[in-house]
Amino acid sequence: MNITFLIGNGFDVNLGLKTKYKDFYDKYIESNAHLSNENCIKKFCDKIDPNHETWSDFELAFAQNIEGTPEEIRNILGDFSIKFANYLRQQLKICNYDDNSISSKFKSFLTNSCNLLETRDRSIMHNAYESRMKNNDNIRVNFIDFNYTNTLDQIYELYINKNNNSGVLRKYGTNNNYNESLGDILHIHGTLDDLIIIGIDSLQQISNEDLKSNNFVEKYCVKRKMNEEYGYSQIENKYVQMINDSKIIYAYGISFGESDHSRWIVINNWLRKDSGNKIIIFKYGTNFKQYDRTYRNLLLDAINDAKREYLNLLGFTEDECEKYFNQIFIIDSTDVLQFTLITNSQESTQENTNPEEETMPIPG
């Protein structure tokens, strides 16, 4: 059985990294303050400057605000991507992996999270696991990482090194001869060591009507097309394969935003294909713990509301939600991965990070 974890930016944020786009904007705007007001990059910065909050989803805001020639769009995204990549590298430099509990907490995150579900949902998921174990199936845990950073890779390697170069998470079966083990990591948006993919899902998300049918614009800012242009079509194919080969998907730190709409359609089809397929979503700020457990209806209603929210984000209509309630599960993300990689003292050493340490030629 394959289990796949989707890892989004909430993973890095929970570990203490300032990797939200909003964390970077001030440095980016400052780095281009010297440019002429007629420069396309400076014009773009001026749109961000007074509207940080509305740019929390950079890629969607980019689609709504971008204008200019294809070359100008290329230069804007290029400048932003290179400087953002350098900013992320600086964040990674101050990550500390010395906490001896990281490995065990990572293992618990991967293997015990189902125990945090409410009674009925927990029973459904335990049955899903147990049926596979009774069939003597090995379990392989794969990852699709939407981040540009290598925090997941580092923690993955830390676990292996702490366990005598073994990726085994746990054993089961009559003679403990079957394993649940770490599998592959797919970086769907690239990495800081190679390239990073910042863009949109399709040209239809662009507000400017003149740009919606421009093939040159598409190759500069549509994620799928960018992977194709760079020769990484196999990444797109691998994503679909990993989803379709999974029986259970976990999603941690994923917002299910419009800039990855086509990715969520793949998951939508996967849920429709087999009622045995399950998705478990870690949701930030659920407030599930505020409800008195002696009267569960309020809590269960809150959980069902969260299920509807995510089913809608995955492309299901309101009328369809009830049908898929037994395939989607919600966990409060604050209950897992309770360790950090960056402390306040480490963070203070990065206050003067210069995003221009690596840059591209600025067009006139």
Steps between C-alpha positions, in 0.01 A plus 500: 500500500624847416437792733585848369561811707445835327728752670430872462641824637316457829753225576793744488307773681414259782871416532583868555606611152375834368414367157171675432514738206398780738817437702705586191317794342667784691846373407398451139348845466805657664735315263333669200442846650786645294341411167332752273126541548462392136677169557258205482641345820464827690141535379430150623655575841282810528190282467615276786624779729172634647313170474702238688194334649320457168818346357509217756453261208767646274425282201130585491570870556761485225237368259257777592752784473756409236526701180759578236675313220597131530861610545404733784301223670802270462726761659260570786458133592868435447608780731249399766585129479875548526477738795239287677721193452792682659279610789396137558864388493572744780215352700640151451844608622364557851304176527618282788443125487672415831178439694510128584121481492463600134534148366249343739249784454529470122432126526199565724369753248518239225364201692281617789309801371185293443468466877415872516181453299159494663370155600298419187760627256779334695320168473462537121870574456615222734292255298663628181846434645412169661350357182829561323704356784283186504569465128871506589561806285813703550425870544706761316484864613569746217510879502399770253672816619355830377777698675824626349695431819673178605367478857304183424805341336717588801253355751456192277876443496523568873248222565691255282832584668349468847370155408816337367444604140154344503184666374276256686237678708342192659461125452187286511369159403515170688878497497554874456605423145313788336608862511364850483793686346602838362472528123563775244492880517370688195571873489210610282607870495874443475776563753748771590779280361352488152202721413190626671160518336304812598196569288135422433293201396372632166481818295129521582597614849654819356269800520657685206300386196785573257728252677259206531573359155870583477710184468817685596342611825390141564853361485624763744236470772282186472648233727427196285634676190809617687582142599457395137723783375773401747481136394330382818177358360576182694432694822144570388453136402653376825261716702197340333648153542577548869148624570332221305718232662406618851232360728539773763611861454597735782519875435698717741543876450312497169259787423350339185529834323399582143860521377518119524143433388593222256679312782182493706294373206727193495413440867131563428504228233694267732234533771221438250672194357499287816297543819788330683731794425535733800644849546597638840554876525687677778319829549650799680288690752211256523410591861379141542630501857265780605201266492392317817539132423201404713279630217657392170247638253658846495844351437373262232320787324825699498686202353231452234517869410876461450440193283259696280751784473772272370273297276396829337864599456563163336224568248198320645163673491291555812264223391789253472658564839285257700600214270871544573486567875634150575805567283620827650633560853619807690772525768607813688852567371614646834487152655796364299861588413553688823860606445672793332809538285551875556504674836453873565873543561585335168238708326650827621825425317315515168347845530733650241465229238568645156278343233729634227790269583387303196318697238431533129579788264241774555346614169487869430 
